[in-house]
Amino acid sequence: MTLTSLGAAGGALALVLAFAFFAAWLMRKIGLARPSPTGSHITIVDSLQMDPRRRVVLIRCEGRQVLLSLGGGNDILLDTWPVASKAAP
């Protein structure tokens, strides 16, 4: 193999990988990505960017909700509480 054929093969590989990552990103953006399994124990309910370094995340895990502050040099558990059960109509 010559250096030019290796370069062409590397370029083609990079192009295919870039296309695959772009397609996956686009599918997530428009909602075509497969949802997480229903048996998942951890779910991110909401997330809010506070500033460029800090984020507040609300997580549901096994019947509890957890509010976390992430970033800024340390992660802090802000609060936990049980998930309110849905009343049957």
N, C-alpha and C positions, 0 to 999 in steps of 0.2 A: 504494500500500500504506500502511496505517496502522501506527502504532506497535504496536497490539495484535496485528495479524496478523503482524508481524515477530517479536514476542515469542512468539507461539504457534508459529510455524515454527521459531524457535530452540530453544524448549523441546522440541518434537517431535524435532528433530535430536539434541539432547543425550540424550534418552531412548533413541533408537535406538542411538546410539554406546555409551551405558552398557550397554545390553542386549548388544551385540556383544562388548564387552570382558569382560563377566561370563560370557558363553557360552564364549569362548575360554579364560578362566581355569579354568572348571569342566571343560572338556574336558581340559586339561592335568592337572588334579588327579586326575581319575578314569581317566586313561590312554587317552583316546580320540583324543588328538592324533596326527597323522601322525608316525611316527618319522623321525629324520634319515636322509638318503640313505645307502646303504651305501658310496658312494664318498667319503664325507666324510673329510678328512684329519685333522681335529682332533676329539677326543672328550673331554668332561669325564667322568672316571671317578668321582671322588668330590670332595666339598667339605665342609669342616668349619669352622663359625663358632667362632673362638677367643674373641673378645670382641665388643662392639658395633661395633668399628671394623676388626677384623682377621679374615681368613679364610685358610685353607690349602686349596689346590686341587691335585688330581692330574689331569694332562692327558696323554692319549695322542696322539702326533703322529708319523706316518710311522715306526713301529717303535721309538719311544722313549717313555718316560714321563718327565714333567717335574713336579716338585713346586715349587709357587710359594707364597709368602706375600704376600697382597695386602692393601692398606689400611694404616692407621696412619701415613700420610704418605709411605710409599715401598713399592715392590713389590720382593721379593727372590726370586731364583732359589735354591732350597734345594738341589736335587739333580736329576740326570738319570741314567737308566739304560736299557738296551735292554729291550724287552718280551720276556718269556720266551716262546719258541715252544711251542705246544701239542703234546704228544707224541701220535702216532697210536695208537689202541688196538689 
